[in-house]
């Protein structure tokens, strides 16, 4: 490539970077949120939804990038086993946010989920790494490819089905980080789908794109927020706070019969390792990567413990499944493609078929710290 072409490329990328971002909210209005978003549900009185049900199941799906092939396979195997329930509440972070819609709707979309998670080439999801985009632009990968996959995978008909489920009292939430305020945000996808907005289909997919936009790798999304008659834009990306979530208000909003049983099913798209087996080389880049990995492990375990303690406090059953430590997980979360994801998908199918992976207590919790879980996993798995 000639020096003139290189110069043109660099100048174009610099102009893109200098173009900046849409106008952010003014200082003092950090609590304002886009339509469909919930920041601090503790301050909001929960809606009361009466359910005449003897059993209520909730599903929590973690983040994990390409490791999400595990939860896609697990759901398919669970269905083949014959006792996968319909979930009253489904929550998802990052890759779990993309799977959450299918998990909410049911097994009729399992084949589409397999196609999206086990059969797509990496070029259909991330394309090639763009160093110039990482340095001068808004993302290291082509975010348009991820958006195109979301547009193909999440159809208008599926969003209409989510709306129908919402009107029946079921709930679907995904999480992002409000990057302008540095706080976690939950999105009520069912409310978005059931709204009268003319752009509800596009907006629904915008939220999914934001929820799966790993900072730096994919471009964040900007959502309009109106304050005092003026429109501003709030930046949202993949959650930097939790790798899985289920907040108290999400289960407290239901009025159930006295003898109703509730269970929380948590699918962790990671291996929950007790400690590292591979000492760092000591080099700067290796140390940085290892720090990010260790921080991620901490977030996974802390998020899992938070859900576990809430379930125990409310007398709910708790069952979680993580990628087995025996599996050779020798690729990174951003290394997409069937060569990595199809074997992991098949592992998930096998685990779902056998019902073997469900555990009632987080693996890193000491026996003395275990809480009473009144409902076992074996009764329904």
Buried (B, 14 or more C-beta within 10 A) or exposed (E): EEEEEEEEEEEEBBEBBEEEEEEBBEEEBBEBBBBBBBBEBEEEEBEEBEBEBEBBBBBBBBBBBBBBBBBBBBBBBBBEBEEBBBBBBBBBBBBBBBBBBBBBBBBEBBEBBBEBBBEBEBEBBBBEEBEBBBEBBBBBBBBEBBBEBBBEBBBEEBBEBBBEBBEEBBBBBBBBBBBBBEBBBBBBBBBBBBBEBEEBBEBBBBBBBBBBBBEBBBBBBBBEBEEEEEEBBBBBBBBBBBBBBBBEBBBEBBEBEEEBBBBBBBBBBBBBBEEEEEEBEEEEEEEEEBEEBBEBBEBBBEBBBBBBBBBBEEEBBBBBBBBBEEEEBEBEBBBBBBEBBBBBBBBBBBBBBEBEBBBBBBBBBEEEEEEEBEBBBEEBB
